[in-house]
Amino acid sequence: MAEAHSEGNPHRYPEIKPRTLNLILKIPSTNIEQWLKAELSSIGLKPNTSRKNKELLLELEHKGQTLTFDVFVIRHKRNGDHLVIQWKLPDLDKTIQPESYKTSRRLRESQLPFEFEESE
């Protein structure tokens, strides 16, 4: 039997910022930086870590581009510490919006995704 708890929603944590992509992992109680490097190296990645104002930053190279992730720990009330690897999504260009965004969200969601024609 399982019980859903509102604390399981990652958006209730102030550390989880809007417009971010987050990988949340249960971690062993060990040196996070060493554990992270060992785990990523074991799958063929070459992680580079650094610190900025006590915050851990993870840099990974992919196709000549460097991706920078914030790394931090959040504490779940019942399940303990979890490691968060967070990447901030690029800002949307507010001048270019799909046609569907010109209507309200409620109106968009109330419309059927397909229109059917009735045949006689």
Secondary structure as GFF3:
##gff-version 3
##sequence-region A 1 120
A	DSSP	three_ten_helix	6	8	.	.	.	ID=ss1
A	DSSP	three_ten_helix	10	12	.	.	.	ID=ss2
A	DSSP	beta_strand	20	26	.	.	.	ID=ss3
A	DSSP	alpha_helix	32	42	.	.	.	ID=ss4
A	DSSP	beta_strand	48	52	.	.	.	ID=ss5
A	DSSP	beta_strand	55	62	.	.	.	ID=ss6
A	DSSP	beta_strand	65	76	.	.	.	ID=ss7
A	DSSP	beta_strand	80	88	.	.	.	ID=ss8
A	DSSP	three_ten_helix	99	102	.	.	.	ID=ss9
A	DSSP	alpha_helix	105	110	.	.	.	ID=ss10
###
